[in-house]
Amino acid sequence: MYNKFQDFLRQELAQIEADGLYKNERIIESPQGAEIIVKGKKCLNFCANNYLGLADNPELIEAAKKGMDARGFGMSSVRFICGCQDLHKQLEEKISEFFGTEDTILYAACFDANGGVFEPLLGPEDAIISDALNHASIIDGVRLCKAQRFRYANADMADLEAQLQAAKDCRFRLIVTDGVFSMDGNVCPLDKIYELAQKYDAMVMVDESHSAGVVGVTGRGVTERFNLRGEIEILTGTLGKAFGGAMGGFTTGKKEIIDMLRQRSRPYLFSNSMAPGLVAAGIRMFEMMSETNELQDKLHANTEYFIKEMVAKGFDCKPSESAICAVMLYDAPLSQKFAARMQDEGIFVTGFYYPVVPKGQARIRVQISAAHEKEHLDKCINAFVKIGQELGVIK
Ligand SMILES: *Cc1c(COP(=O)(O)O)cnc(C)c1O
């Protein structure tokens, strides 16, 4: 039997490769950080979600070690059987404090948080109204739920309103959006979404994975940015990006919603508890966030500087309120050539093209971090200018 299947897979894989979509992994031989080692060569990293530069933070590493010493290596259980330590409850409290929400439930990843949030809450009488560019895990979560599905064009408030009208006879309506959309770096217009939710009697869910730690003066995410702390029913997020980059996800929001998820959310009920070391480091991370705003300030200053300089040099950058800067090249082969040449110059960036972004919208996506020093940013900008001139992108 396997021979036939093997042939089938080989053909499919060859097709993926022929389409130029085969994903090769570049092997990093160092911790994640502003500077990484790839193939024995030092390079500057501008394509990690390590927005606050915490992925190699000594205090977090220490907290993780202490947590492991105090509470062991693993839980070998789901939360409700015998997988809940004092640490898990403390981390959930820290997350609620951070976002100004009522309660929080932890998952192994935000993929699980999104996968397990819809099905326990909504049924066939209800409506989920989802932004077209929402993350894959939201799309999968919605698929697992029997609620009726409505989709609106990315951040398009006229379309959202039309979808809300189409869903007006449903029992409950939930609008779902990413906080920051990872390909353009645009922030969801949460003020307008909230207004429409009020007008059409809908609830709102925001996935803060790319916005938490980044957006808002103190990095509390899009609810801080739009002055809506405590007003949004459901927030989901990850500990795998700005918040240290290890792993762990959460849903935070209204008390009864979280309570119901603890009863019925399948990735919570049927998947292992977070490891004590990671939980302890997460607690320390949120303590650090409440002690100082240094990292958020540095990230914001870095992002502003980078985009201002790139635009001054003649690059076409999408407007961004996040730490993501999309440098538009429009041409797919050019984006790949550009990224490869950047790597020759010791700058690690990724070129994206269709189907990851719309046809004719190829780009280099640059991700800025608080770990970047000004000299890192300048080196990256200089490499962009050199290669931009070489490839005729700028004069
Ligand atoms: C990264 C990401 C996730 C998945 O987070 P994990 O914790 O890595 O599973 C979910 N949603 C969005 C919007 C993301 O960007």
The ligand as an SDF file (V2000), in Angstrom:
LIG
                    3D

 15 15  0  0  0  0  0  0  0  0999 V2000
    1.3850   33.2410   15.8680 C   0  0  0  0  0  0  0  0  0  0  0  0
   -0.0740   33.3800   15.9050 C   0  0  0  0  0  0  0  0  0  0  0  0
   -0.8710   32.3980   16.4820 C   0  0  0  0  0  0  0  0  0  0  0  0
   -0.3190   31.0940   16.9860 C   0  0  0  0  0  0  0  0  0  0  0  0
    0.3690   31.2720   18.1740 O   0  0  0  0  0  0  0  0  0  0  0  0
    1.1360   30.0070   18.8210 P   0  0  0  0  0  0  0  0  0  0  0  0
    1.1470   30.3030   20.2700 O   0  0  0  0  0  0  0  0  0  0  0  0
    2.4870   30.0200   18.1830 O   0  0  0  0  0  0  0  0  0  0  0  0
    0.3600   28.8070   18.4670 O   0  0  0  0  0  0  0  0  0  0  0  0
   -2.2400   32.6230   16.5620 C   0  0  0  0  0  0  0  0  0  0  0  0
   -2.7820   33.7490   16.0730 N   0  0  0  0  0  0  0  0  0  0  0  0
   -2.0410   34.7200   15.4840 C   0  0  0  0  0  0  0  0  0  0  0  0
   -2.6990   35.9550   14.9810 C   0  0  0  0  0  0  0  0  0  0  0  0
   -0.6680   34.5620   15.3740 C   0  0  0  0  0  0  0  0  0  0  0  0
    0.0440   35.4970   14.7850 O   0  0  0  0  0  0  0  0  0  0  0  0
  1  2  1  0
  2  3  1  0
  2 14  2  0
  3  4  1  0
  3 10  2  0
  4  5  1  0
  5  6  1  0
  6  7  2  0
  6  8  1  0
  6  9  1  0
 10 11  1  0
 11 12  2  0
 12 13  1  0
 12 14  1  0
 14 15  1  0
M  END
$$$$
